[in-house]
Amino acid sequence: MSPYERKQHDGVVNDVVWHHATVTHQDRVKQKGQTPVVLWFTGLSGSGKSTIANAVESLLLAKGKHSYLLDGDNVRHGLNKDLGFSDADRVENIRRIGEVAKLFVDSGSIVLTAFISPFIVDRQQVRDLLAPGQFLEVFVDTPLDVCEARDPKGLYKKARAGEIAHFTGIDSAYEAPSKPEIHVKTAQASIDECAVQIVAQLEALGYLRGDK
């Protein structure tokens, strides 16, 4: 192993230094007039994460807020196209998205991420990347039987038939949040109602102002 490879292996690259930019995080926050935050949507496949996140972003746009939606399927077309769905690949998938989300927060944006992210420890690691208050866990709480009845992509049917391995909720665990900052129940409320609830909570918590 070369010295450089050893540094990489140990998780430290001594020859790479952080470049400090003239425009600061605070400058970007002031410019955008909002408090940047990660809205981390988590829930089973078919729970409505992407649909609700998309509706929330539309409401934020209407309010003149700067946001960006990172969707679980979309990032696997590019950034994470080399990853599968084993537990190890799921961990790496979330790690990469956490780092990307952190960059968006530094830009002063409100970033919405829609990923199953089934493991508590991985969601906590993303939270730990960010400053206090910059990570809000949004639990899209939908019972498995409801998700399976919806099955918009036909994935549950394939998983039940043994055509898909490591499928969350079937043969791979989903660890639900115990204390999410925002909790929506799609079996009891419409997509629009859930989106309005989330934006209302953002407003109540001061995230849509720049002085939080």
C-alpha positions as CSV (number, residue, x, y, z in Angstrom):
1,M,0.0,0.0,0.0
2,S,1.4,3.4,-1.0
3,P,1.6,6.3,1.5
4,Y,-1.3,8.0,-0.3
5,E,-3.4,4.9,-0.3
6,R,-2.6,4.4,3.4
7,K,-3.8,7.9,4.1
8,Q,-7.0,7.2,2.2
9,H,-7.4,3.9,4.0
10,D,-7.1,5.6,7.4
11,G,-9.7,8.2,6.4
12,V,-7.2,11.0,6.4
13,V,-5.7,12.8,3.4
14,N,-3.0,15.0,4.8
15,D,-2.1,16.6,1.4
16,V,-5.6,18.0,1.0
17,V,-6.5,21.2,2.8
18,W,-9.7,23.1,3.1
19,H,-10.0,26.2,0.9
20,H,-11.8,29.0,2.6
21,A,-14.0,31.0,0.3
22,T,-14.6,34.8,0.5
23,V,-18.4,34.4,0.4
24,T,-19.5,32.8,3.7
25,H,-22.4,30.6,4.8
26,Q,-23.8,33.6,6.6
27,D,-23.6,35.7,3.4
28,R,-25.7,33.1,1.6
29,V,-28.2,32.8,4.3
30,K,-28.7,36.6,4.4
31,Q,-29.0,36.7,0.6
32,K,-31.8,34.1,0.6
33,G,-33.7,35.3,3.6
34,Q,-34.3,31.9,5.0
35,T,-32.7,29.4,7.5
36,P,-31.2,26.5,5.6
37,V,-32.2,23.0,6.7
38,V,-32.3,19.4,5.6
39,L,-35.8,17.9,5.5
40,W,-35.0,14.2,5.7
41,F,-38.1,12.3,4.5
42,T,-38.0,8.7,5.6
43,G,-40.5,5.9,5.2
44,L,-41.3,2.7,3.4
45,S,-41.3,2.3,-0.3
46,G,-44.7,3.6,-1.5
47,S,-45.3,5.6,1.6
48,G,-45.4,8.9,-0.4
49,K,-42.0,10.4,0.5
50,S,-41.1,11.7,-3.0
51,T,-44.7,12.9,-3.8
52,I,-45.0,14.8,-0.5
53,A,-41.4,16.2,-0.8
54,N,-42.3,17.4,-4.3
55,A,-45.5,19.0,-3.0
56,V,-43.6,20.7,-0.2
57,E,-41.0,22.1,-2.6
58,S,-43.8,23.5,-4.8
59,L,-45.2,25.3,-1.8
60,L,-41.7,26.7,-0.9
61,L,-41.2,27.9,-4.4
62,A,-44.5,29.7,-4.3
63,K,-43.3,31.5,-1.2
64,G,-40.1,32.5,-2.9
65,K,-37.8,30.1,-1.0
66,H,-34.7,28.5,-2.3
67,S,-34.8,24.7,-2.2
68,Y,-33.6,21.5,-3.9
69,L,-35.1,18.0,-3.8
70,L,-32.8,15.0,-3.8
71,D,-34.8,11.9,-4.7
72,G,-33.7,8.4,-3.9
73,D,-34.3,7.0,-7.4
74,N,-32.9,10.0,-9.2
75,V,-29.5,10.0,-7.5
76,R,-29.1,6.3,-8.4
77,H,-29.0,7.4,-12.0
78,G,-25.8,9.3,-11.5
79,L,-24.1,9.9,-8.2
80,N,-24.9,6.5,-6.7
81,K,-25.4,4.4,-9.8
82,D,-22.5,2.1,-8.7
83,L,-24.4,1.1,-5.6
84,G,-26.8,-1.8,-5.1
85,F,-29.3,-2.5,-2.3
86,S,-27.3,-4.6,0.1
87,D,-27.0,-3.3,3.7
88,A,-23.5,-2.0,3.0
89,D,-24.6,-0.2,-0.2
90,R,-27.5,1.3,1.6
91,V,-25.2,2.7,4.2
92,E,-22.9,4.2,1.6
93,N,-25.9,5.6,-0.4
94,I,-27.0,7.5,2.7
95,R,-23.5,8.6,3.6
96,R,-23.0,10.2,0.1
97,I,-26.4,11.9,0.2
98,G,-25.6,13.3,3.7
99,E,-22.5,14.9,2.3
100,V,-24.4,16.4,-0.6
101,A,-27.1,17.7,1.6
102,K,-24.5,19.3,3.8
103,L,-23.2,21.2,0.8
104,F,-26.7,22.4,-0.1
105,V,-27.2,23.7,3.5
106,D,-23.9,25.5,3.2
107,S,-25.2,27.2,0.1
108,G,-28.1,28.5,2.2
109,S,-30.8,26.3,0.7
110,I,-33.6,24.2,2.1
111,V,-32.8,20.7,0.9
112,L,-35.4,18.0,0.8
113,T,-34.2,14.3,0.7
114,A,-36.6,11.5,-0.1
115,F,-34.9,8.1,0.8
116,I,-36.2,5.0,2.5
117,S,-33.0,5.3,4.7
118,P,-34.2,2.3,6.8
119,F,-31.5,2.4,9.5
120,I,-31.6,4.7,12.5
121,V,-27.8,4.8,12.8
122,D,-27.4,6.0,9.2
123,R,-30.0,8.8,9.7
124,Q,-28.2,9.8,12.9
125,Q,-24.9,10.0,11.1
126,V,-26.3,12.5,8.6
127,R,-27.8,14.5,11.5
128,D,-24.3,14.5,13.1
129,L,-22.8,16.0,10.0
130,L,-24.9,19.1,10.4
131,A,-25.1,21.8,13.0
132,P,-27.9,21.6,15.6
133,G,-31.2,22.6,14.0
134,Q,-30.1,21.9,10.5
135,F,-31.6,18.4,10.3
136,L,-35.3,17.8,10.6
137,E,-36.5,14.2,10.3
138,V,-39.8,13.9,8.5
139,F,-41.4,10.5,9.1
140,V,-43.8,9.6,6.3
141,D,-45.7,7.1,8.4
142,T,-47.6,4.7,6.2
143,P,-48.5,1.1,7.3
144,L,-46.8,-1.7,5.3
145,D,-50.2,-3.0,4.1
146,V,-51.1,0.4,2.7
147,C,-47.8,0.7,0.9
148,E,-48.1,-2.7,-0.5
149,A,-51.6,-2.1,-1.7
150,R,-50.4,1.0,-3.5
151,D,-47.2,-0.6,-4.9
152,P,-46.8,2.1,-7.6
153,K,-43.7,0.5,-9.1
154,G,-44.7,-3.1,-8.6
155,L,-41.8,-3.6,-6.3
156,Y,-43.6,-5.3,-3.5
157,K,-45.1,-7.9,-5.9
158,K,-41.6,-8.6,-7.2
159,A,-40.2,-8.8,-3.6
160,R,-42.9,-11.3,-2.6
161,A,-42.1,-13.4,-5.6
162,G,-38.5,-13.5,-4.7
163,E,-37.4,-11.4,-7.7
164,I,-36.0,-8.6,-5.5
165,A,-33.7,-9.3,-2.5
166,H,-33.1,-7.1,0.5
167,F,-36.4,-5.3,0.0
168,T,-37.3,-3.0,2.9
169,G,-40.3,-4.2,4.8
170,I,-40.2,-7.6,3.3
171,D,-36.8,-9.2,3.9
172,S,-34.9,-6.2,5.1
173,A,-35.7,-4.2,8.2
174,Y,-37.1,-0.7,8.4
175,E,-36.3,1.1,11.7
176,A,-38.9,3.8,12.2
177,P,-38.0,7.1,13.9
178,S,-38.9,7.3,17.5
179,K,-38.9,11.1,17.8
180,P,-39.1,12.7,14.3
181,E,-39.3,16.4,14.2
182,I,-42.2,16.2,11.8
183,H,-44.7,13.2,11.6
184,V,-47.2,12.8,8.8
185,K,-49.6,9.9,8.3
186,T,-50.6,9.4,4.7
187,A,-53.3,6.9,5.5
188,Q,-55.2,9.6,7.3
189,A,-54.3,12.8,5.3
190,S,-53.9,13.6,1.6
191,I,-50.6,14.5,-0.1
192,D,-51.6,18.2,-0.1
193,E,-52.7,18.1,3.5
194,C,-49.3,16.5,4.5
195,A,-47.4,19.1,2.5
196,V,-49.3,22.0,4.1
197,Q,-48.7,20.5,7.5
198,I,-44.9,20.3,6.9
199,V,-44.6,23.9,5.6
200,A,-46.7,25.2,8.4
201,Q,-44.3,23.5,10.9
202,L,-41.4,25.1,9.1
203,E,-43.0,28.5,9.4
204,A,-43.8,27.9,13.1
205,L,-40.2,26.9,13.7
206,G,-38.8,30.0,12.0
207,Y,-37.1,28.2,9.1
208,L,-38.7,30.3,6.4
209,R,-37.1,33.4,7.9
210,G,-33.5,34.3,7.8
211,D,-33.2,35.2,11.5
212,K,-33.6,31.8,13.2
